[in-house]
Amino acid sequence: MSESLGSAVPLSTTEPRPAAAQRVLPLRHPGRWIASAIVLVVVAQIVHGLATNPFFQWDRFQYWFLRPTILDGLLITLEVTLYSAVLGLLGGILLALARLSESPVLRAVSWVYIWLFRSVPLIVVLLFLYNFSALYKTLSLGVPFGPAFLTFDESRLATDMVVAVVGLSLNEAAYAAEVVRGGILSVDQGQHEAASALGLPKGYQFTRIVFPQALRSITPNYVNQLIGLIKGTSLVFYVSLLDLFGSVQSMGSTYPGDIVPLLLVATAWYLILTSVVSVLQFYVERYYSRGALRSLPPTPLQKVRTGLRDLRVRARKEAAI
């Protein structure tokens, strides 16, 4: 019995390799590499075509990019966007509160307003306001169906800038109302009940408890609306306001040979504006995510630093092996 035990052969006669000599090979992804190579080839062809095609006239693009006429139109675009965004958001908040009100009159009026301006194209609204003086020569303030205390000449009051801002604001308020209403409804009902249990006034509940939490949901959706608003300002050209697109169109009529580079100038400036808004969106979302996330999302600079640090650590490990 003892001899049989002593002569037993061990299950493994090979000794384990040292830990330093062992290496875990990553899983291969050939399909991912093939798809990446195809995408890089397509992107390289597009960039090469843009750089070498003489039809784009990049020398004329450089000439027009910072011309005073283009910059004046860009300034008007920024002014119209700023005024319309602020007025549209304020109007959207009021409309959202009206839709959430217990008053059937406020709910009905708000619903009809949102339904109407979401159904009518923006260009129709702008053209209607531009020709509003044909319907009403004067505007007055006073007792309904009674005497008027103040009278305004509509043709003098409704300048091109006013028509553009009012039209965009009316249209933007309808979409902003649904964004704000959705953000308010996304707040947990327990927050409303807790605020009511503390006996806080309704206005204080909304401004200090409900609305700050709703901003986490409102911000990304409204920034998308803001980007659409920036591009929508190109329609104010049809009410005789020379914004960025209007300036490009005007110069294109004067210099028909430069239509393509002028359109590229407008494209580049719209890309810059929307990119700036996207960066601001990231930091606003990051600010309002405090308390909702365990750790804030890293900024682009932090991502670059983390990537470089990981590369250095990986290089050291490869060198040690």
ChimeraX attribute file (.defattr): number of C-alpha atoms within 10 A of each C-alpha:
attribute: neighborCount
match mode: 1-to-1
recipient: residues
	/A:1	5
	/A:2	6
	/A:3	7
	/A:4	7
	/A:5	8
	/A:6	8
	/A:7	8
	/A:8	8
	/A:9	8
	/A:10	7
	/A:11	6
	/A:12	7
	/A:13	7
	/A:14	7
	/A:15	6
	/A:16	8
	/A:17	8
	/A:18	7
	/A:19	7
	/A:20	8
	/A:21	7
	/A:22	10
	/A:23	8
	/A:24	5
	/A:25	6
	/A:26	6
	/A:27	6
	/A:28	8
	/A:29	8
	/A:30	9
	/A:31	9
	/A:32	9
	/A:33	11
	/A:34	11
	/A:35	11
	/A:36	12
	/A:37	12
	/A:38	11
	/A:39	12
	/A:40	12
	/A:41	12
	/A:42	12
	/A:43	12
	/A:44	12
	/A:45	12
	/A:46	11
	/A:47	11
	/A:48	11
	/A:49	12
	/A:50	14
	/A:51	12
	/A:52	11
	/A:53	10
	/A:54	10
	/A:55	10
	/A:56	19
	/A:57	19
	/A:58	18
	/A:59	10
	/A:60	16
	/A:61	20
	/A:62	13
	/A:63	12
	/A:64	21
	/A:65	18
	/A:66	12
	/A:67	10
	/A:68	10
	/A:69	17
	/A:70	24
	/A:71	17
	/A:72	16
	/A:73	19
	/A:74	22
	/A:75	13
	/A:76	18
	/A:77	24
	/A:78	17
	/A:79	15
	/A:80	23
	/A:81	23
	/A:82	16
	/A:83	16
	/A:84	26
	/A:85	24
	/A:86	14
	/A:87	19
	/A:88	25
	/A:89	22
	/A:90	17
	/A:91	21
	/A:92	27
	/A:93	20
	/A:94	18
	/A:95	27
	/A:96	26
	/A:97	18
	/A:98	21
	/A:99	22
	/A:100	16
	/A:101	13
	/A:102	10
	/A:103	10
	/A:104	12
	/A:105	12
	/A:106	16
	/A:107	17
	/A:108	12
	/A:109	14
	/A:110	23
	/A:111	17
	/A:112	13
	/A:113	16
	/A:114	23
	/A:115	13
	/A:116	13
	/A:117	17
	/A:118	16
	/A:119	11
	/A:120	11
	/A:121	11
	/A:122	20
	/A:123	16
	/A:124	11
	/A:125	18
	/A:126	23
	/A:127	17
	/A:128	16
	/A:129	20
	/A:130	21
	/A:131	14
	/A:132	15
	/A:133	17
	/A:134	12
	/A:135	10
	/A:136	11
	/A:137	11
	/A:138	14
	/A:139	14
	/A:140	13
	/A:141	11
	/A:142	11
	/A:143	9
	/A:144	7
	/A:145	6
	/A:146	7
	/A:147	10
	/A:148	12
	/A:149	9
	/A:150	9
	/A:151	11
	/A:152	12
	/A:153	13
	/A:154	17
	/A:155	16
	/A:156	9
	/A:157	13
	/A:158	17
	/A:159	15
	/A:160	17
	/A:161	18
	/A:162	15
	/A:163	24
	/A:164	28
	/A:165	24
	/A:166	21
	/A:167	22
	/A:168	27
	/A:169	25
	/A:170	22
	/A:171	27
	/A:172	29
	/A:173	28
	/A:174	27
	/A:175	21
	/A:176	28
	/A:177	27
	/A:178	20
	/A:179	23
	/A:180	26
	/A:181	21
	/A:182	16
	/A:183	22
	/A:184	23
	/A:185	13
	/A:186	16
	/A:187	19
	/A:188	12
	/A:189	11
	/A:190	9
	/A:191	14
	/A:192	15
	/A:193	11
	/A:194	13
	/A:195	18
	/A:196	13
	/A:197	9
	/A:198	9
	/A:199	10
	/A:200	12
	/A:201	10
	/A:202	11
	/A:203	10
	/A:204	12
	/A:205	18
	/A:206	17
	/A:207	11
	/A:208	11
	/A:209	16
	/A:210	22
	/A:211	17
	/A:212	16
	/A:213	22
	/A:214	22
	/A:215	21
	/A:216	21
	/A:217	21
	/A:218	22
	/A:219	19
	/A:220	17
	/A:221	18
	/A:222	22
	/A:223	18
	/A:224	14
	/A:225	18
	/A:226	23
	/A:227	17
	/A:228	13
	/A:229	20
	/A:230	20
	/A:231	17
	/A:232	16
	/A:233	24
	/A:234	17
	/A:235	19
	/A:236	27
	/A:237	18
	/A:238	14
	/A:239	20
	/A:240	15
	/A:241	22
	/A:242	24
	/A:243	27
	/A:244	28
	/A:245	27
	/A:246	24
	/A:247	21
	/A:248	24
	/A:249	19
	/A:250	16
	/A:251	17
	/A:252	17
	/A:253	12
	/A:254	11
	/A:255	11
	/A:256	12
	/A:257	12
	/A:258	20
	/A:259	21
	/A:260	16
	/A:261	23
	/A:262	28
	/A:263	16
	/A:264	19
	/A:265	24
	/A:266	23
	/A:267	13
	/A:268	13
	/A:269	17
	/A:270	19
	/A:271	13
	/A:272	12
	/A:273	15
	/A:274	18
	/A:275	13
	/A:276	11
	/A:277	16
	/A:278	17
	/A:279	11
	/A:280	13
	/A:281	18
	/A:282	16
	/A:283	13
	/A:284	15
	/A:285	18
	/A:286	16
	/A:287	13
	/A:288	18
	/A:289	18
	/A:290	13
	/A:291	10
	/A:292	10
	/A:293	10
	/A:294	8
	/A:295	9
	/A:296	14
	/A:297	16
	/A:298	11
	/A:299	12
	/A:300	11
	/A:301	9
	/A:302	11
	/A:303	12
	/A:304	12
	/A:305	12
	/A:306	13
	/A:307	12
	/A:308	12
	/A:309	12
	/A:310	12
	/A:311	12
	/A:312	12
	/A:313	12
	/A:314	12
	/A:315	11
	/A:316	11
	/A:317	10
	/A:318	9
	/A:319	8
	/A:320	8
	/A:321	9
